Amino acid sequence: MNGSHRKPSRRTLRRAQERRTARVGFNKRKIATAAGAAFISASIAMGPAVAQAQQINAAANAQHDYDTWNNLIIVSDALGQTQRAILAPLGSIGPDGMFPSISNTKTTESESLDFLSGVLDMTGSALDTPDTSHVPGAGGVFGLGGLVAGLPQYAMVLPTVLAAGDTAVQVMPKSATTVAALLGVDATTLVQNGLAAAGTVWPTWNTVDQDAGYVVDKLDLGDPLGLLGLPDVQHDRNAWNHAYNWPLLQIDGKTWLVQERYAVDPVTSESLKQNFRDQIGTLDTLDVRKCVEFKKVPVLGNVGCKAWSSTIDTTYNPNPGVENALNQLNGIDVPGFSLTKREAGGQYNAFGDSSLGWLMSTTQVIVGDQVTTVPVLASGIALPFGLFTTGGQYSPGMVSQNGQTISGVLGSRSQGWSVPVLGVGANATSVLESFQIGPDGIAYNSGWTIAAIDGLGIPVPLVYSMGSFNFGPQGIGYTSPSFFGVGLPSFQLGDKPDAPAVDDAVLGMLTGALGSSLPTSIITLDPAFLLGMAGITDPTGLGLLDPFGTGQKILDPIFRAIITPPATLVFQGAADLGTAALNATSKQSSQVTGVLADLAQKGGDTAADTPVPTAADVPGDGQQGNLNLNQSDGQSEKRDAQVVVEPSTTTNDLLKQYPMEVNEAPVPEVEPAA
């Protein structure tokens, strides 16, 4: 045989295997070294980011949202005016109802309320929960959907009242003391003016060039609340109202946008002092001219004055006393607070009692830098002739932004479907939902759900929970779903994310009590308990009857040692990116909608003569632009508001081109549900 084809010896094969093993080991070491270098580089790069993490600009974002909403109202109004003007000439061509008729109004209100009236109005507005009765299928089980969605809004009334009370408690006593001190200055002024007046006769015969001024003459005694330093409440309200009716197609509908805000400025010692200074101004000093040449009568002596000095002597100045009195206001620093309500909604009806409804609403309370918001979302549809209806509503509850963490508590969810013609359907309402997302991780608790299935004329109730979960750099875990309170064991490695620290005491209490730690089962089917009930014991004593607990004890230190360090960097980096994106998006939305609003306003500045439906054309009382945030009674609240109608230049030209009377079909009055 040829030597080149001989079989390799065992020694040759062994050496080849050793060389391959060495190369694999070297490659593994290179990969491990590269991974370690990358991890160290990431730690160094992200270290400053962790130390200088950008915070969520909650207060600034809230102002951006306020501006954005006002801009959207302006843009929507401009579009509605254009639509109305295009369709208006068509109404004169055919018979009534052949073409759709449009109603479009925009209202703006601004007023300054005294502190007491403003706080009462603010509290009443906070208690007005969104009305989703126009949304098909959103009522939830036994009609509880609206009630549970309103619970977090009711809870937000307390921070508003506490903020108002804190303002009154800090400001009123010191302001009252200051007023008393100012009246003391006036008492001194009265004495000095009296002495100066007495000095105009024997024996000095001086003349008073100017009496010293009195504080009481400058203060507004008719405004006791303002006199005590309580700030006014600024109330602003903007609304857009659009409706259409097309009898030919048997369709009609309405859409609305509303934003209302009550705002109280911060109160500080300096602001209160400046308020008093603005009222009082600079008081007159007591100026006297002294007699330099007397009229003399023998025996009687000086009986008058022939000449007075050309120089005026200021013998008393009350202004330093005023400043000393204002020092009673030192030590006051009360944050401002506000309540803002926003709502967008629509209701659209068609033949066969079919309809579509939707609602987006937020109620926002700001106290200092603490921003708390309660959003509500709802939508639903009903097909003609009762064939099918479905809808739902969702609220994450009281949502707060603190540092880089967003959290919510007292959330709720309602959904339902039905086939009315068959009498079957199902509804469910979930309560006590909560969530948290931030650099400490993500946590979600589904709360508890009450459901009812209706198919036999008698609703069949169900109570269950979908459990909860959490995962983050410090730990990962879950609680299992439960049915009628009975669930399986939970599992947790490491720690759950800590509840976020909030400045609001009420929100902090609710977050701690009803957050991710809320139990999702009452009875837990623990293996150790079940096996114990069956008389089965663990002869080894190694925890074999408790696999969940034993697994946690084994894996927990491994998770903390291996997973936590790199996961901390990853979650912090994600939080940095998310925070920056949230802040930037809020600001850019305000800027973009601001540009659109400017363009819309410029297009409508040259026209103001667009005809609007008269009271005779509109069912009901004919009032337009009377938006009310709470329409539970179906009636519009009457407000003295100016209706602003600003069509574009093209719109105005169209109307002038068709000067004939426009026959419009009746337009449903816009009565938004809030």
TORDO-434577 format. One record per residue (C-alpha): residue in one letter; x, z, y. Coordinates in steps of 0.5 Angstrom, whole numbers, plus 500, padded with zeros to 3 digits. Each point is the difference from the previous one (the first is absolute). Layout:
# residues N
REC  code  east   up  north
REC     a     X    Z      Y
...
***
This chain:
# residues 674
REC  code  east   up  north
REC     m   500  500    500
REC     n   502  499    507
REC     g   503  506    504
REC     s   496  499    506
REC     h   493  501    496
REC     r   502  507    497
REC     k   496  506    501
REC     p   502  505    505
REC     s   503  506    497
REC     r   496  507    501
REC     r   506  502    505
REC     t   499  494    505
REC     l   492  501    500
REC     r   501  507    501
REC     r   505  499    506
REC     a   495  495    503
REC     q   494  505    500
REC     e   504  505    503
REC     r   502  495    506
REC     r   492  498    501
REC     t   499  507    500
REC     a   505  502    505
REC     r   497  494    505
REC     v   493  502    499
REC     g   502  507    502
REC     f   504  498    506
REC     n   494  495    502
REC     k   496  507    500
REC     r   504  504    504
REC     k   501  494    505
REC     i   492  500    500
REC     a   500  508    501
REC     t   505  500    505
REC     a   496  494    504
REC     a   494  504    500
REC     g   503  506    502
REC     a   503  497    506
REC     a   493  497    502
REC     f   497  507    499
REC     i   505  503    504
REC     s   500  494    506
REC     a   492  501    500
REC     s   501  507    501
REC     i   504  500    506
REC     a   496  494    503
REC     m   494  504    499
REC     g   502  507    502
REC     p   500  499    507
REC     a   493  497    499
REC     v   498  506    497
REC     a   502  504    505
REC     q   497  496    506
REC     a   494  498    497
REC     q   495  496    504
REC     q   494  504    501
REC     i   493  497    500
REC     n   498  500    507
REC     a   493  502    499
REC     a   498  502    507
REC     a   503  493    503
REC     n   496  496    494
REC     a   494  503    502
REC     q   500  498    507
REC     h   502  493    497
REC     d   494  500    496
REC     y   496  502    506
REC     d   503  494    504
REC     t   499  495    494
REC     w   493  502    499
REC     n   498  499    507
REC     n   503  493    500
REC     l   496  498    494
REC     i   494  502    503
REC     i   502  495    506
REC     v   502  495    495
REC     s   494  500    496
REC     d   495  500    507
REC     a   504  494    502
REC     l   498  496    493
REC     g   493  503    500
REC     q   499  497    507
REC     t   503  493    498
REC     q   496  500    494
REC     r   494  502    504
REC     a   501  495    506
REC     i   501  494    495
REC     l   493  501    496
REC     a   496  502    506
REC     p   499  493    502
REC     l   498  498    493
REC     g   494  505    501
REC     s   497  495    505
REC     i   500  494    496
REC     g   496  502    494
REC     p   494  505    498
REC     d   501  507    500
REC     g   504  503    494
REC     m   503  493    499
REC     f   507  502    502
REC     p   503  507    500
REC     s   499  505    506
REC     i   506  504    502
REC     s   500  507    504
REC     n   507  502    502
REC     t   502  506    504
REC     k   506  505    502
REC     t   499  506    503
REC     t   505  505    504
REC     e   499  507    502
REC     s   505  505    503
REC     e   499  507    503
REC     s   503  506    501
REC     l   497  507    498
REC     d   501  507    501
REC     f   503  504    495
REC     l   494  503    497
REC     s   496  494    500
REC     g   505  496    497
REC     v   502  504    494
REC     l   493  501    498
REC     d   499  492    500
REC     m   506  500    496
REC     t   498  505    495
REC     g   493  496    500
REC     s   504  493    499
REC     a   504  503    494
REC     l   494  502    496
REC     d   497  493    501
REC     t   502  498    493
REC     p   500  492    498
REC     d   493  498    498
REC     t   501  495    494
REC     s   493  499    499
REC     h   500  493    501
REC     v   505  499    495
REC     p   497  498    493
REC     g   502  504    494
REC     a   504  505    504
REC     g   496  506    500
REC     g   504  503    494
REC     v   496  504    494
REC     f   494  504    502
REC     g   502  497    508
REC     l   506  505    500
REC     g   504  494    503
REC     g   499  501    507
REC     l   500  508    500
REC     v   507  501    496
REC     a   503  494    504
REC     g   498  504    506
REC     l   503  507    498
REC     p   507  499    503
REC     q   497  498    506
REC     y   496  506    501
REC     a   507  504    498
REC     m   503  496    506
REC     v   496  503    505
REC     l   503  507    499
REC     p   507  498    503
REC     t   496  497    506
REC     v   497  506    501
REC     l   506  504    499
REC     a   504  496    505
REC     a   495  500    505
REC     g   500  508    499
REC     d   507  500    500
REC     t   500  497    507
REC     a   495  504    503
REC     v   504  507    497
REC     q   506  498    503
REC     v   498  497    507
REC     m   494  504    502
REC     p   503  507    500
REC     k   506  498    504
REC     s   496  495    505
REC     a   495  506    501
REC     t   506  504    502
REC     t   503  495    504
REC     v   494  499    504
REC     a   500  508    501
REC     a   507  499    503
REC     l   498  495    505
REC     l   494  504    502
REC     g   505  505    502
REC     v   504  495    504
REC     d   494  499    504
REC     a   499  507    501
REC     t   507  501    503
REC     t   499  493    504
REC     l   493  504    503
REC     v   504  506    502
REC     q   506  496    503
REC     n   495  495    504
REC     g   496  507    502
REC     l   506  503    503
REC     a   502  493    503
REC     a   493  500    504
REC     a   501  507    502
REC     g   507  499    503
REC     t   496  495    505
REC     v   498  505    504
REC     w   504  507    502
REC     p   505  501    500
REC     t   504  494    497
REC     w   495  495    503
REC     n   503  494    495
REC     t   496  494    499
REC     v   498  497    493
REC     d   502  493    499
REC     q   498  500    493
REC     d   496  504    495
REC     a   503  501    493
REC     g   496  496    495
REC     y   496  503    494
REC     v   501  498    493
REC     v   492  501    499
REC     d   499  494    504
REC     k   504  495    496
REC     l   497  502    493
REC     d   494  497    497
REC     l   496  506    499
REC     g   494  495    497
REC     d   504  499    494
REC     p   502  506    497
REC     l   502  497    493
REC     g   505  496    504
REC     l   502  506    504
REC     l   502  504    494
REC     g   505  494    498
REC     l   496  497    494
REC     p   501  493    500
REC     d   495  494    500
REC     v   498  496    494
REC     q   501  493    501
REC     h   495  496    496
REC     d   500  492    499
REC     r   496  496    496
REC     n   501  492    498
REC     a   495  496    496
REC     w   498  493    498
REC     n   494  498    497
REC     h   498  494    497
REC     a   494  497    496
REC     y   497  494    498
REC     n   493  498    497
REC     w   498  493    497
REC     p   493  500    498
REC     l   501  493    496
REC     l   504  503    495
REC     q   497  507    500
REC     i   507  503    502
REC     d   502  505    505
REC     g   505  505    501
REC     k   504  504    505
REC     t   508  502    501
REC     w   503  506    504
REC     l   506  503    502
REC     v   500  507    504
REC     q   506  504    502
REC     e   499  507    504
REC     r   505  505    502
REC     y   499  507    503
REC     a   507  502    502
REC     v   503  506    504
REC     d   507  500    503
REC     p   505  505    498
REC     v   500  507    505
REC     t   507  503    502
REC     s   502  505    505
REC     e   502  494    505
REC     s   494  496    499
REC     l   496  506    502
REC     k   504  502    506
REC     q   500  492    502
REC     n   492  500    500
REC     f   500  506    504
REC     r   505  497    505
REC     d   496  494    500
REC     q   494  504    502
REC     i   503  505    505
REC     g   505  495    503
REC     t   505  503    506
REC     l   496  506    503
REC     d   500  501    508
REC     t   505  505    502
REC     l   499  505    505
REC     d   503  498    507
REC     v   500  504    506
REC     r   503  499    507
REC     k   502  506    503
REC     c   499  502    507
REC     v   506  499    505
REC     e   497  502    507
REC     f   495  505    500
REC     k   494  502    505
REC     k   502  507    503
REC     v   495  504    504
REC     p   502  507    503
REC     v   499  506    496
REC     l   497  495    494
REC     g   506  497    499
REC     n   499  493    496
REC     v   493  497    500
REC     g   502  493    498
REC     c   505  495    499
REC     k   502  494    505
REC     a   504  496    495
REC     w   502  500    493
REC     s   506  497    497
REC     s   501  493    498
REC     t   502  502    493
REC     i   495  501    495
REC     d   502  506    495
REC     t   498  500    493
REC     t   498  507    499
REC     y   497  499    493
REC     n   500  495    494
REC     p   495  500    495
REC     n   503  495    495
REC     p   506  504    497
REC     g   494  505    498
REC     v   497  494    497
REC     e   506  498    496
REC     n   501  507    498
REC     a   492  501    497
REC     l   501  493    496
REC     n   506  503    496
REC     q   494  504    497
REC     l   499  493    496
REC     n   507  501    497
REC     g   500  499    492
REC     i   495  495    499
REC     d   501  495    495
REC     v   494  497    497
REC     p   500  493    496
REC     g   495  495    502
REC     f   495  498    495
REC     s   495  494    498
REC     l   494  497    496
REC     t   500  493    499
REC     k   495  496    496
REC     r   500  493    498
REC     e   495  496    496
REC     a   499  493    498
REC     g   494  498    496
REC     g   495  494    498
REC     q   494  499    497
REC     y   497  493    497
REC     n   493  499    497
REC     a   498  494    497
REC     f   494  498    496
REC     g   497  504    494
REC     d   502  506    503
REC     s   507  498    499
REC     s   506  503    504
REC     l   507  502    501
REC     g   503  506    504
REC     w   507  503    502
REC     l   503  505    504
REC     m   506  503    502
REC     s   501  506    504
REC     t   505  505    502
REC     t   500  507    503
REC     q   506  502    503
REC     v   502  507    503
REC     i   507  501    504
REC     v   502  507    501
REC     g   507  499    503
REC     d   504  496    496
REC     q   496  502    494
REC     v   495  494    498
REC     t   495  500    495
REC     t   495  494    498
REC     v   494  499    496
REC     p   499  493    498
REC     v   494  498    496
REC     l   499  493    497
REC     a   494  497    497
REC     s   497  493    498
REC     g   494  498    495
REC     i   496  494    499
REC     a   493  499    497
REC     l   498  494    497
REC     p   493  497    501
REC     f   493  502    497
REC     g   504  506    497
REC     l   504  497    495
REC     f   506  504    501
REC     t   503  505    505
REC     t   507  503    501
REC     g   504  503    505
REC     g   505  506    501
REC     q   503  505    505
REC     y   507  503    501
REC     s   503  505    504
REC     p   507  503    499
REC     g   498  506    504
REC     m   504  504    505
REC     v   506  495    501
REC     s   506  503    503
REC     q   507  497    502
REC     n   506  505    500
REC     g   507  498    500
REC     q   500  495    495
REC     t   495  502    496
REC     i   492  498    500
REC     s   495  504    496
REC     g   493  501    499
REC     v   495  505    498
REC     l   493  501    499
REC     g   499  492    498
REC     s   494  497    497
REC     r   498  494    496
REC     s   493  497    499
REC     q   498  494    496
REC     g   494  497    497
REC     w   496  494    497
REC     s   493  499    498
REC     v   495  495    498
REC     p   494  502    503
REC     v   495  495    497
REC     l   502  503    493
REC     g   501  507    503
REC     v   507  501    497
REC     g   506  502    504
REC     a   506  505    500
REC     n   503  504    506
REC     a   506  505    501
REC     t   503  504    505
REC     s   507  503    500
REC     v   501  506    504
REC     l   507  504    502
REC     e   505  494    499
REC     s   506  501    503
REC     f   507  496    501
REC     q   507  501    503
REC     i   505  495    501
REC     g   507  501    503
REC     p   508  501    498
REC     d   498  506    496
REC     g   496  495    495
REC     i   493  498    499
REC     a   494  504    498
REC     y   493  499    498
REC     n   494  504    498
REC     s   493  496    498
REC     g   496  506    501
REC     w   494  501    497
REC     t   494  495    498
REC     i   493  501    500
REC     a   496  493    497
REC     a   493  499    498
REC     i   498  494    495
REC     d   493  498    501
REC     g   497  495    495
REC     l   494  504    497
REC     g   497  503    506
REC     i   504  506    500
REC     p   507  501    502
REC     v   505  502    495
REC     p   505  504    504
REC     l   508  500    498
REC     v   505  504    503
REC     y   507  498    499
REC     s   507  500    503
REC     m   505  494    500
REC     g   506  505    501
REC     s   506  500    504
REC     f   507  498    500
REC     n   507  501    504
REC     f   506  497    500
REC     g   506  501    505
REC     p   508  502    500
REC     q   498  507    498
REC     g   495  499    495
REC     i   495  496    496
REC     g   494  502    496
REC     y   492  499    499
REC     t   494  504    499
REC     s   496  496    495
REC     p   493  498    501
REC     s   494  504    498
REC     f   493  500    498
REC     f   495  505    502
REC     g   506  504    502
REC     v   503  500    493
REC     g   507  496    500
REC     l   507  500    497
REC     p   506  503    502
REC     s   504  498    506
REC     f   508  499    500
REC     q   504  501    505
REC     l   508  499    501
REC     g   503  503    506
REC     d   496  502    506
REC     k   494  496    503
REC     p   501  498    508
REC     d   499  506    504
REC     a   494  500    505
REC     p   502  497    507
REC     a   501  505    505
REC     v   495  498    506
REC     d   499  504    507
REC     d   492  500    499
REC     a   498  507    496
REC     v   494  497    497
REC     l   503  494    498
REC     g   505  504    497
REC     m   496  505    496
REC     l   496  494    497
REC     t   506  496    498
REC     g   502  506    497
REC     a   494  502    496
REC     l   497  493    499
REC     g   506  496    499
REC     s   504  497    494
REC     s   500  507    496
REC     l   492  500    500
REC     p   498  500    492
REC     t   497  494    497
REC     s   497  504    494
REC     i   497  507    498
REC     i   502  500    493
REC     t   506  498    497
REC     l   501  498    493
REC     d   507  502    499
REC     p   503  499    493
REC     a   502  507    499
REC     f   493  503    502
REC     l   497  495    495
REC     l   505  501    495
REC     g   499  508    501
REC     m   493  499    499
REC     a   501  497    494
REC     g   505  505    497
REC     i   506  496    500
REC     t   506  503    502
REC     d   507  498    502
REC     p   505  503    495
REC     t   506  498    503
REC     g   499  503    507
REC     l   502  493    503
REC     g   494  499    504
REC     l   498  494    495
REC     l   492  502    502
REC     d   501  499    507
REC     p   504  493    500
REC     f   498  499    508
REC     g   503  506    502
REC     t   506  499    495
REC     g   501  493    503
REC     q   500  503    507
REC     k   505  505    499
REC     i   505  495    496
REC     l   499  494    505
REC     d   499  504    507
REC     p   508  502    501
REC     i   502  493    498
REC     f   495  497    505
REC     r   503  505    506
REC     a   507  498    498
REC     i   500  493    499
REC     i   494  497    503
REC     t   499  504    506
REC     p   506  498    504
REC     p   500  493    500
REC     a   492  500    501
REC     t   501  504    506
REC     l   504  494    503
REC     v   495  495    498
REC     f   494  504    502
REC     q   503  501    507
REC     g   502  493    501
REC     a   493  498    499
REC     a   497  505    504
REC     d   505  498    506
REC     l   498  492    499
REC     g   492  502    500
REC     t   500  505    506
REC     a   504  494    504
REC     a   495  495    497
REC     l   494  504    502
REC     n   502  502    507
REC     a   502  493    502
REC     t   494  497    497
REC     s   496  505    504
REC     k   503  498    506
REC     q   500  492    499
REC     s   493  500    498
REC     s   499  503    507
REC     q   504  495    504
REC     v   497  494    496
REC     t   493  502    501
REC     g   502  501    507
REC     v   502  493    501
REC     l   494  497    497
REC     a   496  505    504
REC     d   503  497    507
REC     l   499  493    498
REC     a   492  502    498
REC     q   499  503    507
REC     k   504  495    504
REC     g   495  495    496
REC     g   494  503    503
REC     d   502  503    507
REC     t   497  494    503
REC     a   493  500    497
REC     a   494  506    501
REC     d   494  496    500
REC     t   499  499    492
REC     p   492  501    499
REC     v   499  506    495
REC     p   493  502    496
REC     t   495  503    504
REC     a   496  506    498
REC     a   495  496    497
REC     d   504  496    496
REC     v   503  506    496
REC     p   496  504    496
REC     g   499  508    501
REC     d   502  502    507
REC     g   504  494    502
REC     q   506  505    502
REC     q   507  496    499
REC     g   506  504    499
REC     n   498  506    499
REC     l   504  502    494
REC     n   500  507    497
REC     l   505  503    495
REC     n   494  503    496
REC     q   494  496    498
REC     s   497  504    495
REC     d   494  500    503
REC     g   500  492    501
REC     q   499  501    508
REC     s   505  498    505
REC     e   503  505    504
REC     k   499  498    508
REC     r   506  500    504
REC     d   501  498    507
REC     a   505  495    499
REC     q   502  493    503
REC     v   499  494    496
REC     v   506  496    500
REC     v   499  492    498
REC     e   506  496    502
REC     p   500  493    497
REC     s   506  495    500
REC     t   500  494    505
REC     t   498  495    495
REC     t   494  505    498
REC     n   498  500    508
REC     d   500  492    500
REC     l   496  499    494
REC     l   495  505    503
REC     k   500  496    507
REC     q   499  494    496
REC     y   494  502    497
REC     p   496  504    506
REC     m   493  499    496
REC     e   497  507    497
REC     v   503  502    493
REC     n   494  501    495
REC     e   504  506    496
REC     a   497  503    494
REC     p   499  507    500
REC     v   507  504    498
REC     p   500  506    497
REC     e   502  506    504
REC     v   507  502    498
REC     e   500  507    498
REC     p   506  502    496
REC     a   501  505    495
REC     a   505  505    501
***
